[in-house]
């Protein structure tokens, strides 16, 4: 006795049915993935930034004195909070293609390329109410490179009640101008933030890959 089985549906039709059956679970899974990225990526970003040399020099080194920032840690944490709130997930919900496969896409954006999200905030400035001016320290650090910021002045590292930080003063000089120190100088595409993120790209990639594992 012989038996034969004939499928009434084509391979394509079967694939479509399987894809549609799996689609609700894939959508649930991707919702968990995006929530985890929003929740945990800000902490990874904070670790990357606060472990950089520029952060260390801002928080407890000479760069804080050169820029005249009395409260650099609170300003940087404020900047990180803005970035954490503005992490941009461009997410295309899963769908079944005509061939029966399930496709989706996810792009993660951390920092705006022109820094417009932070350069307009109070964190990007040092306010001197006594002298009546504000210093765009973050713009200097991120965008101005080695450009001269203050002509005919130099920084003297001295204790003084006239200093905003108590440890440095700008003094007139006929032989020098002040700019951001070379080691910290940056441009729009190559600065303290981009270097810190690029140096830790493997950490970010590993987190995203592990998060996306089923």
PyMOL commands that set and color helices and strands:
alter all, ss='L'
color gray80, all
select helices_A, chain A and resi 11-50+53-60+62-67+72-85+116-119+122-124+137-143+192-199+201-212
alter helices_A, ss='H'
color red, helices_A
select strands_A, chain A and resi 88-96+102-109+126-128+133-135+153-156+169-172
alter strands_A, ss='S'
color yellow, strands_A
deselect
rebuild
show_as cartoon
